Amino acid sequence: MNYRMSKNIGFQVNDLEKAKHFYENVLGLKETEKSEVEEVEFQTNHNSIFLMSGNENLGPIMEFVVKDLNEAKQHLVENGCEIVRWEGKGRDCYVRDPFGMVFNVWEE
């Protein structure tokens, strides 16, 4: 199984407008004008940061890209990972690794 780290990092927040205000006005990030997603998107020189609505703080959510989402799911579970949320291709597929870190798996 081949995993490739993407440049995307997500933050699930319970108040999207307050979080957007903080990242823009305190940290100086600028929202992407032509975003193709429903979330608030900021781009830096190295990463895209997404603010997503939600009530559960999962910490920063890194993303790994795979060729086959279902194969990755099976491989990860067989290696001690827990499925946190699995919405399928083109949606959130969150996995918690054996050490407690949560990441998204995205099919290219």
Order of alpha helices (4+ residues) and beta strands (2+ residues): beta-alpha-beta-beta-beta-alpha-beta-beta-beta
